[in-house]
Amino acid sequence: MTARPPHRRAPVWVHAPWIIALLLVLQALWLLTIAAFNWQTSGWVLLGSAAICFSIGCVCKISWELAQRR
């Protein structure tokens, strides 16, 4: 039976989309809470962008984990 190599920590690029998604959510919530209606539209757009960044982060993490199983 071959020994499995030690699990390496994921590089920063794997977690970067999740960090960006968190920052986008915070900015979107701030824009949605201000009274000016024209800025609220930008808040909803940022929430959509955060969802896309979060899904990209999931793909990065899964591909990193699968690459480590080789």
Secondary structure, 3 states (H helix, E strand, C coil): CCCCCCCCCCCHHHHHHHHHHHHHHHHHHHHHHCCCHHHHHHHHHHHHHHHHHHHHHHHHHHHHHHHHCC
